[in-house]
Structures are given as C-alpha cells and as structure tokens.
C-alpha cells in the first residue's frame, strides 16, 4: 500500500468524543498532516516514523499553519474526516514520510510505530493514538 493522499480542504474534526489542543507550529504544516510536539521548543513539528522523537505523534493538524503561527490539532476522537480514501478496518500509523499517514503493514524493521487509529467508515478515522516508543524488529 502507500501513504494516504490527503485533500487538505476536506479535513474535518470529529464531533463525537473529540479532543483538540492548540499551540504553535514549528514548520509549515498542512491540514491532515500528523504532528508531534518538540520536547525543546514545545512547537508542533511533522511526525515521522524513522526516528523515535518524531514518531511520538500527538495528533492531526486541522488546518494549515506557517512556522511560528497557531495550529489546532485533533488528539483523539471518533470519526475525524481525514480528507482521503481509507480502507475500512485498516489500522493507520505515522508514516516514514514526514507528516504522512500509512497503513500499519507499510512499516518495516527499524521504524518506530505509532498507531493513529483505524478506519471505521469511508474517509474517516477513529483517532486513538498509541505510542510504542520501540523500533519494529
């Protein structure tokens, strides 16, 4: 499989059991990209499963933001509209592509899995982030 192809204009927050937080972007970020919070600056950066620190995703950007500008992130919640075609029943994770979302099977040895959630219906994810903090064997 491959990373989800997200249409940023179609990203919508969940309306049920949703949690959001707002902070400052530390890079240019597009709606639908996965972010983590930098331990030093407390700014949101694009998540990436290649490195432990950047694999620790906290949520999905709900709108575009430039470096040093406000950003709202959905951290959990049922049925976030992700702006992409998803496979119902598939588990999705932080990709090895910066800011991307991939099916779990796309990760390989040495990648740091962080589960984002699963597709419960077409175009939507049940967002429930689980950070493992260990490399895949």
MARKE-564746 format. One line per field, with one value per residue (C-alpha): x, y, z; residue number from 1. Coordinates in steps of 0.001 Angstrom, whole numbers, plus 500000, padded with zeros to 6 digits. Layout:
# MARKE-564746
X: [X	...] $
Y: [Y	...] $
Z: [Z	...] $
drenvo: [NUM	...] $
This chain:
# MARKE-564746
X: [500000	501044	500560	497117	496672	495007	492977	493589	490355	488358	489882	487229	487414	485443	482290	481985	484449	486843	489806	491766	494697	496168	499798	502428	503661	507422	507238	504828	502029	499055	495636	495665	499360	500476	502367	504379	505352	509058	510434	512694	510547	507040	506160	504338	506545	505777	505844	507999	508342	512050	513172	511973	511438	509495	507436	505697	502674	500140	497549	496423	496543	493050	494168	497253	499767	503057	506131	505525	501769	498874	497837	494876	495432	492891	494394	491597	488013	485652	485406	487796	487291	490818	490334	491496	490198	490802	490277	487564	489012	492625	494904	496795	500119	502657	504411	508108	507180	507278	503742	502204	499712	500278	498741	500435	501798	503915	506317	509484	512345	513816	510726	509050	505320	502774	499190	496909	493671	491592	489168	485633	483982	484978	487046	487090	489457	488670	491614	493172	496934	499179	502911	505069	508495	510379	511664	509955	512019] $
Y: [500000	503621	506760	508309	511057	513755	516621	519304	521164	518046	517531	517971	517417	514676	515830	512936	512276	514753	516336	519200	521297	524487	525522	526987	525371	524939	524401	524800	522315	521342	520149	516361	516030	514196	516237	515711	518261	519096	518473	521538	524224	522825	523616	521227	519561	516961	513392	510699	507007	506950	508477	507838	511507	512398	509182	510306	511830	513794	514385	515527	519153	520511	523450	524831	526848	528557	528417	530275	530559	528997	525425	523358	519614	516836	514484	511919	511411	509342	509780	512581	513191	512710	514014	510749	507380	504804	501052	500285	498150	499132	500391	503572	504771	507576	507120	507194	510106	513310	514233	511267	508563	504971	501540	499595	496998	499679	499981	497907	496895	499850	502061	503380	502521	504972	503937	506813	504847	502765	503391	502750	504103	505548	508729	508720	507590	506738	508614	506853	507437	504768	505498	502384	504004	500970	500099	497386	494197] $
Z: [500000	500207	502271	502242	499689	501740	500320	502941	502157	503128	506614	509323	513081	514778	516503	518973	521819	520223	521983	520491	521569	520201	520068	517765	514567	514241	510468	507562	508230	506068	507259	507652	508433	511563	514152	517318	519955	520093	523600	523490	521836	522576	518943	516619	514006	511351	512644	511033	511956	511036	514363	517920	518865	515725	515816	519037	517294	519325	516633	513217	512063	511434	509290	507591	509566	508856	511092	514390	513773	515765	514995	516205	516468	516993	519584	519775	518770	516747	513015	512093	508374	507080	503541	501958	500859	503603	503767	506322	509122	508357	511140	510252	511657	511425	508082	507289	505020	507079	508194	506392	507346	506242	506784	509589	507134	505415	508357	508263	510533	512408	512085	515244	515114	516466	515843	514900	514731	512360	509547	510743	507607	504269	504590	508410	511174	514762	516216	519222	519297	520809	521014	521379	521681	520358	516896	514898	514818] $
drenvo: [1	2	3	4	5	6	7	8	9	10	11	12	13	14	15	16	17	18	19	20	21	22	23	24	25	26	27	28	29	30	31	32	33	34	35	36	37	38	39	40	41	42	43	44	45	46	47	48	49	50	51	52	53	54	55	56	57	58	59	60	61	62	63	64	65	66	67	68	69	70	71	72	73	74	75	76	77	78	79	80	81	82	83	84	85	86	87	88	89	90	91	92	93	94	95	96	97	98	99	100	101	102	103	104	105	106	107	108	109	110	111	112	113	114	115	116	117	118	119	120	121	122	123	124	125	126	127	128	129	130	131	132	133	134	135	136	137] $
